Amino acid sequence: MRLKEFLSVRGIDFISVNVLEDPAGLAELQALGVRSVPVLSRGSNFIFGQSTREIVTFLGLQEKSGPQLSPTELQARLDKFMTAAIALLPLMPYEKLHIHVPGRPRSYRALAFHLFRVVSAFLDAERGTTLEQAAFREEPAPDADMASVAAYGAAVQKSFRAWWIDGDTSATRTLPTYYGPQSLHELLERTTWHSGQHVRQWMMLLEREGVSHPRPLVEADFAGLPMPKNVWDG
């Protein structure tokens, strides 16, 4: 769930600043010494808005936080999301891949790559490499077609399945991220809904471009995950 949505549904008053469009907001962010978003701040105190558990603690909310689904359930969901993406990506016509998604300077091509890069970054963190925000900004080749991106996705899925069978899947194991140490359980949940949200978006993009598809994912596939309410921001 996005930080703004998390606050809104709880009736918490806040001021939202788009640092890409507001120079004063960018200056405020720089004054805090922060170089990535989303950030939740109170005066000079701040946290990154990536962990629901940390947001609840920072705001002093009296509510349960943390993943609803078990690691086993999350693994199965994420595997299903990747399987759906591998089947859906090649349906998009090549000549459409340069088009930007609604509300963001991100092409269809970049979105398709990103939904698997999210999982690859999780696997890097699982191996001990600190998860940096820059990992999510990596781009595919500018002329990549969806067959090649789907092949990349299949390789990521194969690595993910191998990790689940042979790796250390202890839910409480701590993984390093740019927003602080996170339990494997928490980071797996974030990776699952993050990738799933982009597959959800891809289904809508296909429909937007008049491409019919079997809709391999339905609302029940997202149950128990902190999914954003909207398919697209705003």
C-alpha positions as CSV (number, residue, x, y, z in Angstrom):
1,M,0.0,0.0,0.0
2,R,1.3,3.5,-0.9
3,L,2.2,5.8,2.0
4,K,-0.4,8.4,1.1
5,E,-3.1,5.8,0.8
6,F,-2.0,4.3,4.2
7,L,-2.5,7.7,5.9
8,S,-5.7,8.6,4.0
9,V,-7.6,5.4,4.9
10,R,-6.8,6.0,8.6
11,G,-8.0,9.7,8.5
12,I,-4.5,11.0,9.4
13,D,-4.0,14.6,8.4
14,F,-0.8,15.1,6.3
15,I,0.7,17.4,3.7
16,S,1.8,15.5,0.6
17,V,4.7,17.1,-1.4
18,N,5.7,16.0,-4.9
19,V,9.4,16.7,-4.9
20,L,9.6,16.4,-8.7
21,E,7.3,19.4,-9.1
22,D,7.8,21.4,-5.9
23,P,11.3,23.0,-5.5
24,A,10.4,23.9,-1.8
25,G,9.5,20.3,-1.2
26,L,12.8,19.1,-2.7
27,A,14.7,21.6,-0.6
28,E,13.0,20.3,2.5
29,L,13.9,16.7,1.6
30,Q,17.5,17.7,1.0
31,A,17.6,19.5,4.4
32,L,16.6,16.2,6.1
33,G,19.6,14.6,4.3
34,V,17.3,12.2,2.4
35,R,17.8,11.2,-1.2
36,S,14.9,8.9,-1.9
37,V,11.2,8.8,-1.4
38,P,8.6,8.2,0.0
39,V,9.5,9.7,3.3
40,L,7.3,10.5,6.3
41,S,8.6,13.4,8.5
42,R,7.7,15.2,11.7
43,G,10.0,18.2,12.2
44,S,13.5,16.9,11.8
45,N,12.5,13.3,12.4
46,F,11.7,11.0,9.5
47,I,11.4,7.5,8.3
48,F,11.2,6.0,4.9
49,G,7.6,5.1,4.0
50,Q,8.3,1.5,2.9
51,S,7.6,-0.5,6.0
52,T,4.1,-0.6,7.4
53,R,5.5,-1.8,10.8
54,E,7.8,1.2,11.0
55,I,5.1,3.7,10.0
56,V,2.8,2.3,12.7
57,T,5.6,2.7,15.3
58,F,6.6,6.2,14.1
59,L,3.0,7.5,14.3
60,G,2.3,5.7,17.6
61,L,-0.8,3.9,16.2
62,Q,-2.4,1.2,18.2
63,E,-2.9,-1.4,15.5
64,K,-1.4,-4.6,14.3
65,S,1.1,-4.5,11.5
66,G,3.1,-6.9,9.5
67,P,2.3,-9.5,6.8
68,Q,-1.0,-11.3,6.9
69,L,0.1,-14.1,4.7
70,S,2.7,-16.7,5.6
71,P,6.0,-16.9,3.7
72,T,4.7,-20.0,2.0
73,E,1.6,-18.2,0.9
74,L,3.6,-15.3,-0.3
75,Q,6.0,-17.5,-2.3
76,A,3.1,-19.1,-4.0
77,R,1.5,-15.8,-4.9
78,L,4.7,-14.3,-6.2
79,D,5.3,-17.4,-8.3
80,K,1.8,-17.1,-9.7
81,F,2.3,-13.4,-10.5
82,M,5.5,-14.1,-12.4
83,T,3.9,-17.0,-14.3
84,A,1.0,-14.7,-15.3
85,A,3.5,-12.0,-16.4
86,I,5.6,-14.3,-18.6
87,A,2.4,-15.3,-20.4
88,L,1.0,-11.7,-20.7
89,L,4.1,-9.7,-21.7
90,P,4.4,-11.0,-25.3
91,L,0.8,-10.1,-26.0
92,M,1.7,-6.4,-26.2
93,P,2.5,-5.2,-29.7
94,Y,6.1,-4.1,-30.1
95,E,5.1,-0.8,-31.6
96,K,3.4,0.1,-28.3
97,L,6.3,-0.5,-26.0
98,H,7.7,3.1,-26.1
99,I,4.3,4.5,-24.8
100,H,4.4,5.8,-21.2
101,V,2.1,4.4,-18.5
102,P,-0.5,6.7,-17.0
103,G,1.0,9.5,-14.8
104,R,4.6,8.4,-14.9
105,P,7.6,8.8,-17.2
106,R,8.0,5.1,-17.5
107,S,7.5,3.2,-20.8
108,Y,5.5,-0.1,-21.1
109,R,8.9,-1.7,-21.9
110,A,10.4,-0.4,-18.6
111,L,7.4,-1.5,-16.6
112,A,7.6,-5.1,-17.9
113,F,11.3,-5.3,-17.0
114,H,10.7,-3.7,-13.6
115,L,8.1,-6.2,-12.4
116,F,10.8,-8.9,-12.6
117,R,13.7,-6.6,-11.4
118,V,11.8,-6.2,-8.1
119,V,12.1,-10.0,-7.5
120,S,15.7,-10.0,-8.7
121,A,16.5,-7.2,-6.2
122,F,14.9,-9.3,-3.4
123,L,17.1,-12.2,-4.3
124,D,20.2,-9.9,-4.2
125,A,19.2,-8.8,-0.7
126,E,18.7,-12.4,0.3
127,R,22.3,-13.1,-0.7
128,G,23.5,-10.2,1.6
129,T,23.7,-7.3,-0.9
130,T,22.1,-4.2,0.5
131,L,18.9,-3.4,-1.4
132,E,19.3,0.1,-2.9
133,Q,16.6,2.1,-4.6
134,A,18.8,2.4,-7.6
135,A,18.2,-1.3,-8.3
136,F,14.6,-0.5,-9.1
137,R,15.6,2.1,-11.7
138,E,17.5,-0.3,-13.9
139,E,16.2,-0.3,-17.5
140,P,16.0,-2.9,-20.2
141,A,17.7,-2.5,-23.5
142,P,16.0,0.4,-25.4
143,D,15.0,-2.0,-28.2
144,A,14.1,-5.0,-26.0
145,D,11.0,-6.9,-27.2
146,M,8.7,-8.7,-24.8
147,A,10.0,-12.2,-25.7
148,S,13.4,-11.2,-24.3
149,V,11.9,-9.6,-21.2
150,A,9.7,-12.7,-20.6
151,A,12.9,-14.8,-21.0
152,Y,14.6,-12.6,-18.4
153,G,11.5,-13.1,-16.2
154,A,11.6,-16.9,-16.6
155,A,15.3,-16.8,-15.5
156,V,14.4,-14.7,-12.4
157,Q,11.5,-17.1,-11.6
158,K,13.8,-20.1,-11.9
159,S,16.3,-18.5,-9.4
160,F,13.4,-17.6,-7.1
161,R,12.1,-21.2,-7.1
162,A,15.6,-22.6,-6.5
163,W,16.1,-20.2,-3.5
164,W,12.8,-21.3,-2.0
165,I,13.8,-25.0,-2.3
166,D,17.4,-24.8,-1.2
167,G,18.0,-21.4,0.4
168,D,17.5,-20.0,3.9
169,T,13.8,-19.0,4.0
170,S,13.7,-18.3,7.7
171,A,10.9,-15.7,8.1
172,T,12.8,-13.7,10.9
173,R,16.1,-13.5,9.1
174,T,17.2,-9.9,8.7
175,L,17.9,-8.6,5.2
176,P,19.7,-5.2,4.5
177,T,17.8,-2.5,2.7
178,Y,18.3,1.3,2.1
179,Y,15.4,1.9,4.5
180,G,16.9,-0.2,7.3
181,P,17.1,-3.9,8.2
182,Q,13.9,-5.8,7.3
183,S,12.8,-9.3,8.1
184,L,12.7,-11.7,5.2
185,H,9.0,-12.1,5.8
186,E,8.4,-8.3,5.5
187,L,10.6,-7.9,2.4
188,L,9.0,-10.9,0.7
189,E,5.6,-9.4,1.3
190,R,6.6,-6.1,-0.2
191,T,8.2,-7.8,-3.2
192,T,5.1,-9.9,-3.7
193,W,2.6,-7.1,-3.8
194,H,5.0,-4.8,-5.6
195,S,5.4,-7.2,-8.5
196,G,1.7,-8.2,-8.4
197,Q,0.7,-4.6,-8.7
198,H,2.7,-4.2,-11.9
199,V,1.1,-7.4,-13.4
200,R,-2.3,-5.9,-12.5
201,Q,-1.2,-2.7,-14.3
202,W,0.0,-4.7,-17.3
203,M,-3.4,-6.4,-17.7
204,M,-5.0,-3.0,-17.8
205,L,-2.5,-1.7,-20.3
206,L,-3.3,-4.6,-22.6
207,E,-7.0,-3.7,-22.4
208,R,-6.1,-0.1,-23.0
209,E,-4.4,-1.1,-26.2
210,G,-7.3,-3.3,-27.3
211,V,-5.5,-6.6,-26.7
212,S,-7.7,-9.3,-25.3
213,H,-6.3,-11.8,-22.8
214,P,-7.5,-14.5,-20.5
215,R,-7.0,-12.4,-17.3
216,P,-5.0,-15.0,-15.3
217,L,-5.3,-13.0,-12.1
218,V,-8.5,-12.0,-10.3
219,E,-9.1,-10.0,-7.1
220,A,-8.8,-13.2,-5.0
221,D,-5.2,-13.5,-6.0
222,F,-4.5,-10.2,-4.3
223,A,-6.4,-10.9,-1.1
224,G,-4.3,-10.6,2.1
225,L,-1.8,-8.3,0.5
226,P,-1.5,-4.6,1.2
227,M,-2.3,-3.7,-2.4
228,P,-2.9,-0.1,-3.4
229,K,-6.6,0.6,-3.9
230,N,-6.1,2.1,-7.4
231,V,-4.3,0.4,-10.3
232,W,-2.6,3.7,-11.0
233,D,-1.6,6.5,-8.6
234,G,-4.3,9.1,-8.4
